[in-house]
Amino acid sequence: MRCTRRNHGATVKAQVTLAAVKGEKTLAELAERFRIHPTQVIE
């Protein structure tokens, strides 16, 4: 059975970016909150 890839919209990407720029939480915490891989927060 194939796994389907999730496509994140522009609003989710903007939320992740703003949260990362604020620097209030670690990358691991942000990745857990938005349910994405930690390397996606960096990119």
C-alpha positions as CSV (number, residue, x, y, z in Angstrom):
1,M,0.0,0.0,0.0
2,R,1.3,3.4,-1.0
3,C,1.6,6.3,1.4
4,T,0.2,9.6,0.2
5,R,2.3,12.7,0.5
6,R,0.9,15.6,2.4
7,N,0.9,19.0,0.6
8,H,1.2,22.0,2.9
9,G,-0.5,25.2,1.9
10,A,0.9,28.6,1.9
11,T,-0.7,29.5,5.3
12,V,0.9,26.6,7.0
13,K,4.3,27.4,5.5
14,A,3.9,31.0,6.6
15,Q,3.0,29.9,10.2
16,V,6.1,27.7,10.4
17,T,8.3,30.4,9.0
18,L,7.1,33.0,11.5
19,A,7.4,30.6,14.4
20,A,11.0,29.8,13.4
21,V,12.0,33.4,12.9
22,K,10.7,34.3,16.4
23,G,13.0,31.7,17.9
24,E,10.9,31.1,20.9
25,K,10.9,27.3,20.4
26,T,13.5,24.8,19.2
27,L,13.3,23.3,15.7
28,A,12.3,19.9,17.2
29,E,9.4,21.5,19.1
30,L,8.3,23.4,16.0
31,A,8.5,20.2,13.9
32,E,6.4,18.3,16.5
33,R,3.8,21.1,16.7
34,F,3.3,21.3,13.0
35,R,3.9,17.5,12.4
36,I,6.7,17.9,9.9
37,H,10.2,16.7,9.7
38,P,12.8,19.0,11.5
39,T,14.7,19.5,8.3
40,Q,11.6,21.0,6.7
41,V,11.6,23.8,9.3
42,I,15.1,24.8,8.3
43,E,14.5,25.0,4.6
